[in-house]
Amino acid sequence: MQNNTSSPATAAPAAPALPSSFLAWYFVIVWGSAYLATKAGLQYAAPFTFLTLRFTFGLACVSLWALATRPPLPRSWREFGHIAVAGLLMHAVNLGGSHYAQYLHMSAGVAALILSLQPLFTALIMWRFSHEAMRRHQWLGVLLGLVGVTLVVWHKIDVHAISAAALGAVCISLAAITVATLYQRRFCPHADLRSAALIQFSVCVLTLAPLAWLVEGFRINWTWQMAGSIVFLVIGGSIFAVNALHTLMRRGAATRVTSLLYLTPIIAVVLELLLFGVVPDPLMIVGMVIACCGVALVNR
């Protein structure tokens, strides 16, 4: 749960665990939808300002939740520090980098393609440093997923429009989300959902607010579209989708779980079709099929 990386058993001992298949599809659908919600929100506020608003609202939500349920706090300052570091990497650095890359005019297609390298990096790290061995068909699935995503976003890629600063920002985002996912799994696997969210949103606000003020002047164009995107991204994404991701991480192999990220650009394409009538071309459809086959191989 990134900002909620806690085990469901810790958060609600008496509640039955949700099926992994439900959590997986929820995560994929919400994470894919977040591309469109973020694109809408960034039209009315610059990246650090938008993220400061997002995490301030998230902090208000989880504060009420914590006051009502009185969750257990971290058992030591060491555990507190691990939770805070995981939250900064997953939220402030990851989202700050990807948002700022788009703010510097990197297309969503290029950003999505670079960030889709995460399952491959996760597989390499887990293969090198842990006992999580992968079979040949799983390696093939990881590579097929990357090829499929490349085909899905190919029509949006304009290499000549990429600046060095934008490329650096999205690479920082990729490194942050890869490290954060594994860091959370390793150092705070049993953190309580509510207290972890409270800690992580707090450190994100304290980190991003000064940047929003100094770099961007904290200028905001208040609209209902921006407010709606923030509500969706906080409640659907930062709280529930991230918690679903880390719950799945605890139940299964890291590479199998992160391979789900290959499906998020496909969800974005489908939503563009449903909401805006943007019809995918044959190359995109082929890419979707290949990416789905890759995910199936990894999770076989």
C-alpha positions in Angstrom: 0.0 0.0 0.0 2.5 2.3 -0.6 0.9 4.7 1.1 -0.9 2.1 2.5 1.2 -0.8 2.4 -0.2 -2.7 5.0 -1.5 -6.2 5.1 -5.3 -6.5 5.1 -5.0 -8.7 8.1 -3.4 -5.9 10.0 -5.8 -3.3 8.8 -9.0 -5.3 9.5 -8.3 -8.6 11.1 -11.9 -9.8 11.0 -12.6 -8.9 7.4 -12.4 -11.6 4.7 -9.5 -11.1 2.3 -10.5 -9.9 -1.2 -9.7 -12.3 -4.0 -6.4 -11.6 -5.8 -8.1 -11.6 -9.2 -10.5 -8.8 -8.0 -7.5 -6.7 -6.6 -5.5 -7.2 -9.8 -8.3 -6.0 -12.1 -9.2 -3.1 -9.8 -5.5 -2.0 -9.8 -5.1 -2.3 -13.6 -8.4 -0.4 -14.4 -7.7 2.5 -11.9 -4.0 2.8 -12.8 -4.9 2.9 -16.5 -7.6 5.5 -15.8 -5.1 7.6 -13.8 -3.4 8.6 -17.1 -6.5 10.5 -18.2 -7.3 11.9 -14.8 -3.7 13.2 -14.5 -3.8 14.7 -17.9 -7.0 16.6 -17.0 -5.6 17.9 -13.7 -2.3 19.2 -15.1 -4.2 21.6 -17.3 -5.1 23.6 -14.3 -2.0 23.4 -12.0 1.7 22.7 -12.5 3.0 19.3 -11.4 4.3 20.0 -7.9 1.3 22.2 -7.1 -1.1 19.6 -8.4 0.6 16.9 -6.4 0.6 19.1 -3.2 -3.2 19.5 -3.6 -3.6 15.8 -4.2 -1.7 14.7 -1.1 -3.2 17.4 1.1 -6.6 16.1 0.2 -5.4 12.6 0.8 -4.0 13.5 4.2 -7.3 15.0 5.2 -9.1 11.7 4.1 -6.7 9.4 6.0 -6.6 11.7 9.0 -10.4 11.3 9.4 -10.0 7.5 8.9 -7.3 7.3 11.5 -9.2 9.3 14.0 -12.2 7.1 13.6 -10.4 3.8 13.8 -7.3 4.5 15.9 -4.8 2.4 14.0 -1.6 1.1 15.6 1.4 3.3 15.1 4.8 2.0 13.9 6.6 0.0 16.6 9.8 1.9 16.3 11.4 5.0 14.7 13.2 2.6 12.4 9.9 1.3 11.0 8.5 4.9 10.8 11.5 5.8 8.7 11.1 2.9 6.4 7.4 3.7 5.8 8.3 7.4 5.1 11.1 6.5 2.7 8.8 4.1 0.8 6.1 6.8 0.6 8.5 9.4 -0.7 9.8 7.1 -3.4 6.4 5.8 -4.5 4.5 9.1 -4.4 6.6 12.2 -4.3 9.6 11.1 -6.5 7.7 8.7 -8.8 4.7 10.9 -9.5 6.8 14.1 -9.4 9.1 12.7 -12.1 6.4 11.4 -14.4 4.2 14.5 -14.0 7.1 16.9 -14.6 8.2 15.0 -17.7 4.7 15.6 -19.2 4.9 19.2 -18.0 8.1 19.5 -20.1 6.1 18.3 -23.1 7.1 14.7 -23.2 4.2 12.8 -24.8 2.2 10.4 -22.6 3.1 7.6 -25.0 6.9 8.0 -24.5 6.4 8.4 -20.7 4.2 5.2 -20.6 6.7 3.3 -22.7 9.7 4.2 -20.4 7.7 3.5 -17.2 6.6 0.1 -18.7 10.2 -1.0 -18.3 9.5 -1.5 -14.5 8.5 -5.2 -14.8 11.7 -5.9 -16.7 13.8 -4.1 -14.1 12.0 -5.8 -11.3 12.6 -9.2 -12.8 16.3 -8.5 -13.2 16.6 -7.3 -9.6 14.7 -10.2 -8.1 16.6 -12.7 -10.3 19.9 -11.1 -9.2 19.4 -10.5 -5.5 16.7 -12.8 -4.2 15.5 -16.4 -4.5 12.6 -15.5 -6.8 13.7 -17.5 -9.8 11.9 -17.0 -13.1 11.3 -19.7 -15.7 12.0 -19.2 -19.4 8.3 -18.6 -20.3 8.1 -15.9 -17.7 11.2 -14.1 -19.1 9.5 -14.4 -22.5 6.3 -12.9 -21.0 8.1 -9.9 -19.6 9.7 -9.2 -23.0 6.4 -9.7 -24.9 4.7 -7.3 -22.5 7.2 -4.7 -23.3 6.9 -5.2 -27.1 3.1 -5.1 -26.8 3.1 -1.8 -24.8 5.6 -0.3 -27.4 3.1 -1.1 -30.2 0.2 0.3 -28.2 1.8 3.7 -27.7 3.9 3.8 -30.9 1.5 6.3 -32.6 2.1 8.8 -29.8 5.9 8.6 -29.8 7.7 11.7 -31.1 11.4 11.1 -30.3 12.4 14.6 -31.6 10.2 16.3 -29.0 12.0 14.7 -26.0 14.2 17.0 -24.0 17.1 15.8 -21.8 15.3 17.3 -18.8 12.1 15.4 -19.5 13.9 12.2 -20.2 15.8 12.6 -16.9 12.6 13.2 -15.0 10.8 10.1 -16.3 13.9 8.0 -15.7 13.9 9.2 -12.1 10.3 8.2 -11.9 11.0 4.7 -13.2 13.8 4.2 -10.7 11.7 5.5 -7.9 8.7 3.2 -8.5 10.9 0.1 -9.1 12.9 0.7 -5.9 9.8 1.7 -3.9 7.8 -1.4 -4.8 10.7 -3.7 -3.6 11.6 -1.5 -0.7 8.1 -1.6 0.7 7.9 -5.3 0.3 11.2 -5.8 2.1 11.2 -3.3 4.9 7.6 -2.6 5.8 5.5 -5.7 4.8 3.3 -5.5 7.9 2.7 -1.8 8.2 -0.8 -0.9 9.0 -2.8 0.6 6.1 -4.1 3.6 8.0 -1.1 4.7 9.9 1.2 4.1 6.9 -1.0 6.3 4.7 -1.0 9.0 7.3 2.8 9.0 7.5 3.4 8.8 3.8 0.9 11.5 2.7 2.4 13.8 5.5 6.0 13.5 4.3 4.8 14.0 0.7 3.1 17.2 1.5 6.1 18.5 3.5 8.4 17.7 0.6 6.2 18.9 -2.4 4.7 22.1 -0.9 8.0 24.0 -0.8 8.8 23.0 -4.4 5.3 24.0 -5.5 5.8 27.4 -3.9 9.4 28.1 -4.9 9.4 26.6 -8.4 5.9 27.1 -9.6 4.5 30.0 -7.5 1.6 27.7 -6.3 -0.7 29.0 -9.1 -4.0 27.2 -9.4 -6.9 27.5 -11.8 -9.8 26.2 -9.7 -12.2 24.1 -11.8 -14.5 21.2 -11.1 -12.5 19.1 -13.5 -9.3 19.5 -11.5 -11.2 18.8 -8.2 -12.7 15.7 -9.7 -9.3 14.4 -10.9 -7.8 14.9 -7.5 -10.7 13.1 -5.7 -10.4 10.1 -8.2 -6.6 10.0 -8.0 -6.5 10.1 -4.2 -9.3 7.8 -3.2 -9.2 5.4 -6.2 -5.5 5.5 -6.8 -3.3 6.6 -4.0 -5.3 4.8 -1.3 -7.1 1.8 -2.8 -5.1 1.0 -5.9 -1.7 1.3 -4.2 -3.0 -0.8 -1.3 -4.2 -3.4 -3.8 -0.8 -3.5 -5.5 1.1 -4.1 -2.3 -1.4 -6.7 -1.0 -0.8 -8.6 -4.2 3.0 -8.2 -3.7 2.6 -10.0 -0.4 0.6 -12.8 -1.9 2.8 -13.5 -5.0 6.1 -13.0 -6.8 7.1 -9.4 -7.4 7.6 -9.9 -11.2 4.2 -11.5 -11.6 2.5 -8.6 -9.9 4.4 -5.8 -11.6 3.7 -7.4 -15.0 0.2 -6.1 -14.5 1.5 -2.6 -15.3 1.8 -3.7 -18.9 -2.0 -3.7 -19.0 -2.5 -0.1 -17.8 -1.8 1.6 -21.2 -4.3 -0.8 -22.7 -6.9 0.4 -20.2 -6.1 4.0 -21.1 -6.6 3.2 -24.9 -10.0 1.5 -24.2 -11.1 4.5 -22.1 -10.1 6.9 -24.8 -12.3 4.9 -27.1 -15.3 4.8 -24.8 -15.1 8.5 -23.6 -13.7 10.3 -26.6 -14.3 8.0 -29.5 -10.6 7.6 -30.3 -10.5 4.4 -32.3 -7.3 2.2 -31.9 -5.5 1.4 -35.2 -4.6 -2.2 -36.1 -1.1 -1.8 -34.7 -2.4 -0.9 -31.3 -4.8 -3.8 -31.3 -1.9 -6.2 -32.2 0.1 -4.6 -29.3 -2.8 -5.2 -26.9 -3.0 -8.9 -27.8 0.8 -9.3 -27.4 0.9 -7.5 -24.1 -1.9 -9.6 -22.7 -0.2 -12.8 -23.8 3.0 -11.6 -22.1 1.2 -11.0 -18.8 -0.5 -14.4 -19.1 2.9 -16.1 -19.6 4.4 -14.3 -16.5 1.5 -15.3 -14.3 1.1 -18.9 -15.7 
